[in-house]
Amino acid sequence: MSQHDPSGIPGQVPPPAAPQQPAPQYSAPQYAAPQYAAPQYAAPQYSAPQYSEQQPGTEAPQQPAYPGAAQPYAAAGQPYAVPTYVPVATTAPPTNTLSILALVSAFVAPFVVPVVLGHLGLSQIRRTGEGGRGLAVTALVLGYIQVAFWAILIAFIVWIGVVAAAGSSM
């Protein structure tokens, strides 16, 4: 029972061939075309304009559609009205000078100056109604942070001195 192997290796049996199946036949689905009708629009019916036998400038003025509405056009023969505008004061109040100085001094002067100028600026702002309250409050916050920093620094230096003096006496 010897079978011939096309690969040339004796003793090996070739694997059985897979059964051949015919390729499936596909066809495009058949759909009916949709039936749409074009919309039918009727032409609009306009009436001819009606003219009256009145003289120009004698017709009665029309009432606006709502109270307070202005007429978009002047009546025939009438000049256009010029709208009047009421000026509105939109200027901000002037900024308090002490508030500006307090904020500047918070960066360049010792800690007492921005605190004093900030409090003086706030009292003037309350009295006169000037602007600059935010500047004064910012200067006060920065000034009090400086006061706290210097107080902690001085307390630390004093503590170092006390500890050094106590250590040298032993």
C-alpha positions as CSV (number, residue, x, y, z in Angstrom):
1,M,0.0,0.0,0.0
2,S,2.3,2.6,-1.1
3,Q,1.0,5.9,-2.2
4,H,3.1,8.3,-4.2
5,D,3.8,11.6,-2.5
6,P,4.3,14.5,-4.8
7,S,6.8,16.1,-2.3
8,G,9.1,13.3,-2.8
9,I,9.4,12.2,0.8
10,P,8.8,8.4,1.0
11,G,6.3,7.2,3.6
12,Q,4.3,10.4,4.0
13,V,0.7,10.5,2.9
14,P,-0.6,13.7,1.5
15,P,-3.5,15.3,3.5
16,P,-6.9,14.8,2.1
17,A,-8.2,17.6,-0.1
18,A,-11.0,19.8,1.3
19,P,-14.3,19.3,-0.5
20,Q,-14.9,22.1,-3.0
21,Q,-18.1,24.1,-2.6
22,P,-19.5,26.3,-5.3
23,A,-19.2,30.1,-4.6
24,P,-22.5,31.6,-3.4
25,Q,-24.3,33.8,-5.9
26,Y,-25.3,37.2,-4.5
27,S,-27.6,39.6,-6.2
28,A,-28.5,43.2,-5.4
29,P,-31.8,43.5,-3.5
30,Q,-34.7,44.8,-5.5
31,Y,-36.5,47.8,-4.1
32,A,-39.3,49.7,-5.7
33,A,-38.5,53.3,-6.4
34,P,-40.4,55.7,-4.0
35,Q,-43.2,57.6,-5.5
36,Y,-42.9,61.3,-4.7
37,A,-45.0,64.0,-6.2
38,A,-43.7,67.5,-6.6
39,P,-45.5,69.9,-4.3
40,Q,-47.9,72.2,-6.0
41,Y,-47.9,75.8,-4.9
42,A,-50.5,78.3,-5.9
43,A,-49.4,81.7,-7.0
44,P,-50.2,84.4,-4.3
45,Q,-53.1,86.7,-5.1
46,Y,-52.4,90.4,-4.6
47,S,-54.9,93.1,-4.8
48,A,-54.2,96.4,-6.6
49,P,-53.2,99.2,-4.3
50,Q,-56.0,101.5,-3.2
51,Y,-55.4,105.2,-3.6
52,S,-57.5,107.9,-1.9
53,E,-58.4,111.3,-3.2
54,Q,-57.0,113.1,-0.2
55,Q,-54.5,116.0,-0.5
56,P,-50.9,115.2,0.6
57,G,-50.3,116.1,4.2
58,T,-54.0,115.9,5.2
59,E,-54.1,112.3,6.1
60,A,-54.6,111.3,9.7
61,P,-51.4,110.1,11.5
62,Q,-51.4,106.4,12.2
63,Q,-51.2,105.1,15.8
64,P,-48.1,103.1,16.8
65,A,-48.5,99.4,17.2
66,Y,-47.7,99.7,21.0
67,P,-47.5,102.7,23.3
68,G,-44.2,104.6,23.1
69,A,-43.3,103.3,19.6
70,A,-42.0,105.9,17.3
71,Q,-43.1,106.3,13.7
72,P,-40.3,105.0,11.4
73,Y,-41.0,107.6,8.7
74,A,-42.2,111.2,8.8
75,A,-45.6,111.9,7.4
76,A,-45.7,113.1,3.8
77,G,-44.6,116.7,3.6
78,Q,-43.3,116.7,7.2
79,P,-39.7,117.1,8.1
80,Y,-37.9,114.3,10.0
81,A,-37.7,114.8,13.7
82,V,-34.2,114.9,15.2
83,P,-33.9,112.6,18.2
84,T,-32.8,114.2,21.4
85,Y,-30.3,112.5,23.6
86,V,-29.9,113.1,27.3
87,P,-26.3,113.1,28.4
88,V,-25.5,110.6,31.1
89,A,-22.6,111.1,33.5
90,T,-20.5,108.0,33.1
91,T,-17.2,109.2,34.7
92,A,-15.8,107.4,37.6
93,P,-15.1,109.2,40.8
94,P,-11.4,110.3,41.1
95,T,-9.1,107.9,42.9
96,N,-7.9,108.9,46.4
97,T,-4.3,110.1,46.4
98,L,-3.5,108.6,49.8
99,S,-4.7,105.2,48.6
100,I,-2.3,105.3,45.7
101,L,0.6,106.4,47.9
102,A,-0.3,103.7,50.5
103,L,-0.1,101.0,47.8
104,V,3.2,102.3,46.4
105,S,4.7,102.6,49.9
106,A,3.7,99.0,50.6
107,F,6.5,98.0,48.2
108,V,9.2,100.6,48.9
109,A,8.7,102.0,52.4
110,P,8.9,100.5,55.9
111,F,5.9,98.6,57.2
112,V,4.4,101.4,59.2
113,V,4.0,103.8,56.3
114,P,1.5,101.7,54.2
115,V,-0.6,101.0,57.3
116,V,-0.9,104.6,58.3
117,L,-1.5,105.9,54.7
118,G,-4.0,103.1,54.1
119,H,-6.1,104.0,57.1
120,L,-6.0,107.7,56.3
121,G,-7.0,106.9,52.7
122,L,-10.0,104.8,53.8
123,S,-11.3,107.5,56.2
124,Q,-11.0,110.1,53.3
125,I,-12.8,107.7,50.9
126,R,-15.7,107.3,53.4
127,R,-15.9,111.0,53.9
128,T,-15.6,112.2,50.3
129,G,-16.9,109.3,48.2
130,E,-13.8,109.1,46.1
131,G,-12.6,105.8,44.5
132,G,-9.6,103.8,45.5
133,R,-11.0,101.7,48.4
134,G,-9.5,98.5,46.9
135,L,-6.0,100.2,46.7
136,A,-6.2,101.2,50.3
137,V,-7.3,97.8,51.5
138,T,-4.6,96.1,49.4
139,A,-2.0,98.5,51.0
140,L,-3.3,97.7,54.5
141,V,-3.1,93.9,53.9
142,L,0.5,94.2,52.5
143,G,1.4,96.5,55.4
144,Y,0.1,94.2,58.1
145,I,1.9,91.2,56.4
146,Q,5.1,93.3,56.7
147,V,4.3,94.1,60.3
148,A,3.8,90.4,61.1
149,F,7.0,89.4,59.2
150,W,9.1,92.0,61.1
151,A,7.6,91.0,64.4
152,I,8.4,87.4,63.9
153,L,11.9,88.2,62.7
154,I,12.6,90.5,65.7
155,A,11.2,87.8,68.1
156,F,13.5,85.2,66.4
157,I,16.6,87.4,66.8
158,V,15.8,88.1,70.4
159,W,15.2,84.4,71.0
160,I,18.6,83.6,69.4
161,G,20.2,86.2,71.6
162,V,18.6,84.7,74.8
163,V,19.7,81.2,73.9
164,A,23.2,82.3,73.0
165,A,23.5,84.2,76.3
166,A,22.2,81.3,78.3
167,G,24.5,78.8,76.6
168,S,27.6,81.0,77.2
169,S,27.0,81.3,80.9
170,M,27.0,77.6,81.5
